[in-house]
Amino acid sequence: DGGLGLRSVVYAPVGRRAPVDAGRNWGTTSRMGSISRYIFRTTFSAFTIVLVSLTAVIWVTQALRDFDLMTSQGQNILVFVGITGLIIPLLILVIAPIALLIAVAHVLNKLSTDSEIIVMNSAGMSPWFLFRAFMTVALVVSLIVTAISAYFAPKGLRMLRDWLTEVRANVVSTIVQPGRFTSIEHSVMIHIRERRNNGELVGIFLDDRRNPNERITVLAETGELLDNDNGTYLVLQKGIVQRHEFKERDPAMVVFDRYAFDLSQFAGGPQSVKYSIRERYLWQLMFPDPKDPFYIEQPGQFRAELHDRLVAPLYPFAFVVIAFTYLGAPRTTRQSRTMSMIGAISGVGLLRLTGFVSTVFGANTPWMLSLQYVALIIAFVFGMVVIRRGLIVEPPAFLANWMTAVIDRFNRHFATP
């Protein structure tokens, strides 16, 4: 059947026990190793497929927000993919535990549908052995999450900030295109008629509406971009500056031979880059600089971010424990696994919600940070007890009956007449 090849054992004649040699073969190290490798390979393959698919979908939705890098700002496809691709490590950090949960649930459901869990249990293999095989995958995922959380996600966010700063630094030479009205900042519009080979700009129109009480319009015959230690300037020559205060009826017009418009506030620069808390490496959160302005202003945010990074590698283990607690016990094909699947999803959702609430409110209330650790401990202890004893976790009867009634009503409502 493409799986472990155990289906034949299920159909042994009723009342007869399997041969002793067959039971012994199940106990051999080679057989155990092959089953572990099969589960690891199947689970990790499913995890990889789910992770790549979800990351790609979410990355596309996030990348479309920066599509103006290719349109209004004149960047090519490589710059667009390079800049937007730097958020992928952060997406993987969030999606990886969820992808692992989906993979484990898929493999357990497949093993149950093919009756392989029942066969292995009948042959004397405890659920604990299967659980250890899944925990091996969780260990690999946890190591990936640790590396991304400690270094790669902050590094990607830092590179993204630096790259965007560099792109916006060339505000005139790269963003402004001849013959187009381009917004270089909110309420600031610029238009040039021509850019000559020597870099000189011809026919410049500049409209500045940042001041709510005043509008500045500049017309110039020529201009050039000037970079020096004081900043970036657009030096205009032979033109008119029109200043119109909204409380006045008529604007004031000034003819100039040379006029400098400051672009430093739009361009930024390396010296103006300040990394946020999310862009700090793990060791910078553990041992922050006492003179860091962010740390002085928001010590609670540093503490909350540190604890969020520390518990991130634990979620893959917790998700596997919860999934196996609800779905790992052997069941016959007549026993529905729908309620168990709902229970696993609810448990994981509740655990992750507790962690999110703990991080958000823990920035101002330090004791709230302990909630995520308490929730993880409860999940691990409860799951280990259930798995060790081979129990089947079922929701209360009234809840199961209510869910069954809702599903039946839903199916009848959408049934084809």
C-alpha positions as CSV (number, residue, x, y, z in Angstrom):
1,D,0.0,0.0,0.0
2,G,3.0,2.3,-0.2
3,G,3.4,2.6,3.6
4,L,4.9,0.1,6.0
5,G,3.5,-3.0,4.3
6,L,1.6,-4.1,7.5
7,R,-1.9,-4.4,6.2
8,S,-1.8,-8.2,5.9
9,V,-1.5,-8.6,9.6
10,V,-4.9,-7.0,10.1
11,Y,-6.7,-9.8,8.2
12,A,-5.3,-12.7,10.3
13,P,-8.0,-15.3,11.1
14,V,-10.1,-14.4,14.1
15,G,-9.2,-16.2,17.2
16,R,-5.6,-17.1,16.1
17,R,-2.6,-15.2,17.4
18,A,0.3,-14.1,15.3
19,P,3.3,-16.5,15.2
20,V,5.8,-15.9,17.9
21,D,8.6,-15.4,15.4
22,A,6.6,-12.5,13.9
23,G,6.3,-10.8,17.2
24,R,10.0,-11.2,17.8
25,N,10.8,-9.8,14.4
26,W,8.8,-6.7,15.4
27,G,11.1,-6.3,18.4
28,T,14.3,-6.3,16.4
29,T,16.4,-3.2,16.2
30,S,16.5,-3.2,12.4
31,R,12.7,-3.3,12.1
32,M,12.3,-0.5,14.7
33,G,14.9,1.5,12.8
34,S,13.1,1.2,9.5
35,I,9.8,2.3,11.0
36,S,11.5,5.3,12.6
37,R,13.1,6.3,9.3
38,Y,9.8,5.8,7.5
39,I,8.0,8.1,9.9
40,F,10.8,10.7,9.9
41,R,11.0,10.7,6.2
42,T,7.3,11.0,5.6
43,T,6.7,13.6,8.3
44,F,9.7,15.8,7.3
45,S,8.7,15.6,3.6
46,A,5.1,16.7,4.5
47,F,6.5,19.4,6.8
48,T,8.7,20.8,4.0
49,I,5.9,20.9,1.5
50,V,3.5,22.6,3.8
51,L,6.2,25.1,5.0
52,V,7.2,26.0,1.4
53,S,3.6,26.4,0.3
54,L,2.4,28.5,3.2
55,T,5.6,30.7,3.2
56,A,5.2,31.3,-0.6
57,V,1.6,32.3,-0.3
58,I,2.2,34.7,2.6
59,W,5.3,36.1,1.0
60,V,3.4,36.9,-2.1
61,T,0.8,38.8,-0.1
62,Q,3.5,40.7,1.7
63,A,5.6,41.4,-1.4
64,L,2.7,42.9,-3.3
65,R,2.7,45.8,-0.7
66,D,6.2,46.8,-1.9
67,F,5.4,46.4,-5.6
68,D,5.9,50.2,-6.0
69,L,9.7,49.4,-5.9
70,M,9.3,48.2,-9.4
71,T,6.8,50.7,-10.6
72,S,6.9,54.2,-9.2
73,Q,10.5,53.8,-7.9
74,G,12.0,52.3,-11.0
75,Q,13.6,49.2,-9.5
76,N,14.2,46.0,-11.4
77,I,12.8,42.5,-10.6
78,L,16.0,41.4,-8.8
79,V,15.9,44.3,-6.4
80,F,12.2,43.6,-5.8
81,V,12.7,39.9,-5.1
82,G,15.8,40.6,-3.0
83,I,14.2,43.2,-0.8
84,T,10.9,41.4,-0.2
85,G,12.7,38.0,0.2
86,L,14.4,39.2,3.3
87,I,11.2,38.8,5.3
88,I,11.2,35.0,4.5
89,P,13.2,34.0,7.6
90,L,10.7,35.8,9.8
91,L,7.8,34.1,8.0
92,I,9.4,30.7,8.5
93,L,9.9,31.4,12.2
94,V,6.1,31.8,12.6
95,I,4.9,29.2,10.1
96,A,7.3,26.3,10.9
97,P,5.6,25.1,14.1
98,I,2.2,25.3,12.3
99,A,3.6,23.4,9.3
100,L,4.9,20.7,11.7
101,L,1.5,20.3,13.3
102,I,-0.2,19.9,9.9
103,A,2.5,17.3,8.9
104,V,2.2,15.3,12.0
105,A,-1.6,15.3,11.8
106,H,-1.4,14.2,8.2
107,V,1.0,11.3,8.9
108,L,-1.0,10.1,11.9
109,N,-4.2,10.3,9.9
110,K,-2.6,8.3,7.1
111,L,-1.2,5.7,9.4
112,S,-4.7,5.3,11.0
113,T,-6.5,5.2,7.7
114,D,-4.2,2.4,6.5
115,S,-4.6,0.6,9.8
116,E,-0.9,0.7,10.4
117,I,-1.2,2.1,13.9
118,I,-3.5,-0.8,14.9
119,V,-1.1,-3.3,13.3
120,M,1.9,-1.9,15.1
121,N,0.0,-1.8,18.4
122,S,-1.2,-5.4,17.9
123,A,2.4,-6.5,17.2
124,G,3.5,-5.2,20.6
125,M,4.8,-1.7,19.6
126,S,3.9,0.9,22.2
127,P,2.6,4.4,21.2
128,W,5.7,5.7,22.9
129,F,7.9,4.4,20.1
130,L,5.9,6.2,17.5
131,F,6.0,9.3,19.6
132,R,9.8,9.3,19.8
133,A,10.0,9.1,16.0
134,F,7.8,12.2,15.6
135,M,9.9,14.0,18.3
136,T,13.0,13.5,16.2
137,V,11.3,15.6,13.5
138,A,10.4,18.2,16.2
139,L,14.0,18.3,17.3
140,V,15.1,19.2,13.7
141,V,12.4,21.8,13.4
142,S,13.3,23.3,16.8
143,L,16.9,23.7,15.8
144,I,15.8,25.5,12.6
145,V,13.6,27.8,14.6
146,T,16.4,28.5,17.1
147,A,18.8,29.5,14.4
148,I,16.3,31.7,12.7
149,S,15.1,33.3,15.9
150,A,18.6,34.0,17.2
151,Y,20.3,35.2,14.0
152,F,18.7,34.8,10.6
153,A,15.3,36.6,11.2
154,P,17.0,39.7,12.8
155,K,19.7,39.6,10.1
156,G,17.1,39.6,7.3
157,L,15.2,42.5,8.9
158,R,18.4,44.5,9.3
159,M,19.3,43.9,5.6
160,L,15.8,44.9,4.6
161,R,16.1,48.2,6.5
162,D,19.6,48.9,5.1
163,W,18.5,48.1,1.6
164,L,15.4,50.2,1.7
165,T,17.5,53.1,3.0
166,E,19.9,52.7,0.2
167,V,17.2,52.6,-2.4
168,R,15.5,55.7,-1.0
169,A,18.8,57.5,-0.7
170,N,19.0,57.7,-4.5
171,V,15.6,59.5,-4.5
172,V,16.2,61.5,-7.7
173,S,18.6,59.4,-9.6
174,T,16.5,56.2,-9.3
175,I,13.0,57.0,-8.3
176,V,12.2,60.1,-10.4
177,Q,11.6,59.2,-14.0
178,P,11.4,61.7,-16.9
179,G,7.9,62.6,-18.0
180,R,6.2,61.2,-14.8
181,F,4.8,62.8,-11.7
182,T,6.3,60.9,-8.9
183,S,5.6,61.1,-5.1
184,I,8.9,60.8,-3.2
185,E,7.2,61.3,0.1
186,H,3.7,62.0,1.4
187,S,2.5,65.3,0.0
188,V,5.7,65.9,-2.0
189,M,5.5,65.6,-5.8
190,I,8.2,66.0,-8.4
191,H,8.3,66.0,-12.2
192,I,11.2,66.3,-14.6
193,R,11.0,66.7,-18.4
194,E,14.4,65.3,-19.2
195,R,17.6,63.7,-17.7
196,R,20.7,64.4,-19.7
197,N,23.7,62.0,-20.0
198,N,25.8,64.1,-17.6
199,G,23.1,63.7,-14.9
200,E,21.7,67.2,-15.3
201,L,17.9,67.5,-14.9
202,V,15.9,69.7,-17.2
203,G,12.4,71.2,-16.7
204,I,11.8,70.5,-13.0
205,F,8.5,70.9,-11.2
206,L,8.3,70.4,-7.4
207,D,5.2,70.6,-5.2
208,D,5.6,70.5,-1.4
209,R,2.4,70.3,0.7
210,R,3.8,68.9,3.9
211,N,3.1,72.0,5.8
212,P,-0.7,72.2,6.4
213,N,-0.6,76.0,6.5
214,E,1.6,76.5,3.4
215,R,2.1,75.2,-0.1
216,I,5.4,75.6,-1.9
217,T,5.7,75.1,-5.7
218,V,9.0,75.3,-7.4
219,L,9.7,75.6,-11.2
220,A,13.3,75.5,-12.5
221,E,14.9,75.2,-15.8
222,T,17.7,72.9,-14.7
223,G,19.0,71.1,-11.6
224,E,21.5,68.6,-10.3
225,L,21.9,66.2,-7.4
226,L,24.5,67.2,-4.8
227,D,25.8,64.9,-2.1
228,N,28.2,66.1,0.7
229,D,28.8,65.7,4.4
230,N,25.9,67.9,5.2
231,G,23.4,65.8,3.3
232,T,21.7,65.3,-0.1
233,Y,20.4,68.4,-2.0
234,L,18.6,69.1,-5.2
235,V,20.3,72.2,-6.5
236,L,17.9,74.1,-8.9
237,Q,18.9,76.9,-11.2
238,K,17.0,79.7,-12.9
239,G,13.5,79.3,-11.6
240,I,10.6,80.5,-9.5
241,V,9.5,79.7,-5.9
242,Q,5.8,80.2,-5.2
243,R,4.8,80.2,-1.5
244,H,1.1,80.3,-0.8
245,E,-0.1,80.6,2.8
246,F,-3.7,79.4,3.0
247,K,-4.8,82.3,5.2
248,E,-3.6,84.7,2.4
249,R,-5.4,85.3,-0.8
250,D,-2.4,85.7,-3.1
251,P,0.8,83.7,-3.2
252,A,4.3,85.2,-2.8
253,M,6.6,84.5,-5.8
254,V,10.4,84.7,-5.7
255,V,12.7,84.5,-8.8
256,F,16.0,82.7,-8.1
257,D,19.2,81.9,-9.9
258,R,20.1,79.1,-7.5
259,Y,18.0,77.3,-5.0
260,A,18.7,74.2,-2.9
261,F,16.0,71.8,-1.8
262,D,17.0,69.5,1.0
263,L,16.5,65.8,0.2
264,S,18.2,64.4,3.3
265,Q,15.0,63.9,5.1
266,F,13.8,61.6,2.4
267,A,17.1,59.9,1.6
268,G,18.1,59.1,5.1
269,G,21.6,57.5,5.4
270,P,23.6,54.9,7.2
271,Q,24.1,57.2,10.2
272,S,20.3,57.5,10.6
273,V,19.6,53.7,10.7
274,K,18.3,52.6,14.1
275,Y,17.4,49.0,14.5
276,S,14.2,48.1,16.3
277,I,13.8,45.5,19.0
278,R,12.7,42.9,16.4
279,E,15.9,43.5,14.5
280,R,18.2,42.8,17.5
281,Y,20.1,39.5,17.7
282,L,19.3,37.1,20.6
283,W,22.5,37.9,22.4
284,Q,21.7,41.6,22.1
285,L,18.5,41.0,23.9
286,M,20.1,38.9,26.6
287,F,22.9,41.4,27.2
288,P,21.6,44.8,26.1
289,D,23.7,47.9,26.0
290,P,22.8,50.0,29.1
291,K,23.3,53.1,27.0
292,D,21.0,51.9,24.2
293,P,18.2,54.5,23.7
294,F,15.6,51.8,22.9
295,Y,16.6,49.8,26.0
296,I,16.4,52.9,28.2
297,E,12.9,53.9,26.8
298,Q,11.4,50.4,26.5
299,P,13.1,47.9,28.8
300,G,9.8,45.9,29.1
301,Q,9.7,45.4,25.3
302,F,13.3,44.0,25.4
303,R,12.3,41.6,28.1
304,A,9.1,40.5,26.4
305,E,10.9,40.0,23.1
306,L,13.7,38.0,24.8
307,H,11.2,35.6,26.4
308,D,9.3,35.2,23.1
309,R,12.6,34.2,21.4
310,L,13.4,31.8,24.2
311,V,10.1,29.9,24.0
312,A,10.0,29.8,20.2
313,P,12.1,26.5,19.9
314,L,9.7,24.8,22.4
315,Y,6.6,25.2,20.4
316,P,7.5,22.5,17.8
317,F,7.8,20.0,20.7
318,A,4.6,21.2,22.3
319,F,2.7,21.0,19.0
320,V,3.8,17.4,18.4
321,V,2.9,16.4,22.0
322,I,-0.6,17.9,21.6
323,A,-1.2,16.4,18.1
324,F,0.0,12.9,19.2
325,T,-2.1,13.1,22.4
326,Y,-5.3,13.4,20.4
327,L,-4.4,11.5,17.2
328,G,-1.7,9.0,18.2
329,A,-3.8,6.4,20.0
330,P,-4.8,3.3,17.9
331,R,-8.4,3.4,16.7
332,T,-10.5,1.2,14.4
333,T,-11.6,2.6,11.0
334,R,-15.1,2.9,12.4
335,Q,-14.1,5.4,15.1
336,S,-14.3,9.0,13.9
337,R,-11.2,11.1,14.3
338,T,-12.9,14.4,13.5
339,M,-13.4,15.4,17.2
340,S,-9.8,14.4,18.0
341,M,-8.6,16.6,15.1
342,I,-10.7,19.5,16.4
343,G,-9.3,18.9,19.9
344,A,-5.7,19.0,18.7
345,I,-6.3,22.2,16.7
346,S,-8.1,23.8,19.7
347,G,-5.2,22.8,22.1
348,V,-2.6,24.2,19.8
349,G,-4.6,27.4,19.2
350,L,-5.1,27.9,23.0
351,L,-1.4,27.3,23.7
352,R,-0.3,29.8,21.0
353,L,-2.8,32.4,22.1
354,T,-1.6,32.1,25.6
355,G,1.9,32.8,24.4
356,F,0.8,35.8,22.4
357,V,-1.1,37.3,25.2
358,S,1.8,36.7,27.6
359,T,4.2,38.5,25.3
360,V,2.0,41.5,24.6
361,F,0.9,42.1,28.2
362,G,4.2,41.0,29.7
363,A,5.9,44.1,28.3
364,N,4.2,46.2,31.0
365,T,3.4,43.4,33.5
366,P,6.4,41.2,34.0
367,W,4.6,38.4,35.8
368,M,2.5,37.8,32.7
369,L,5.5,36.4,30.9
370,S,5.3,33.3,33.1
371,L,1.9,32.3,31.6
372,Q,3.5,31.0,28.4
373,Y,5.9,28.8,30.5
374,V,3.0,27.5,32.6
375,A,1.0,26.7,29.5
376,L,3.9,24.8,28.0
377,I,4.5,22.8,31.2
378,I,0.8,21.9,31.4
379,A,0.7,20.8,27.7
380,F,3.9,18.7,28.1
381,V,2.8,17.0,31.4
382,F,-0.7,16.2,30.3
383,G,0.5,14.9,26.9
384,M,3.2,12.7,28.3
385,V,0.8,11.1,30.8
386,V,-1.7,10.4,28.1
387,I,0.9,9.0,25.6
388,R,2.7,7.0,28.2
389,R,-0.5,5.2,29.3
390,G,-1.8,4.8,25.8
391,L,-5.1,6.6,26.6
392,I,-7.6,7.9,24.0
393,V,-8.5,11.5,24.6
394,E,-12.1,12.2,23.6
395,P,-14.1,15.4,24.2
396,P,-17.1,15.3,26.7
397,A,-20.1,13.4,25.4
398,F,-22.3,16.5,25.3
399,L,-19.8,18.4,23.3
400,A,-19.3,15.5,20.8
401,N,-23.0,15.2,20.4
402,W,-23.4,18.9,19.8
403,M,-20.6,19.0,17.2
404,T,-22.1,16.0,15.5
405,A,-25.5,17.6,15.3
406,V,-24.0,20.8,13.9
407,I,-22.0,18.9,11.2
408,D,-25.1,16.9,10.2
409,R,-27.2,20.0,10.0
410,F,-24.5,21.7,7.9
411,N,-24.3,18.7,5.6
412,R,-28.1,18.6,5.1
413,H,-28.2,22.3,4.4
414,F,-25.6,22.1,1.6
415,A,-26.6,18.7,0.3
416,T,-27.4,18.5,-3.4
417,P,-31.2,18.2,-3.8
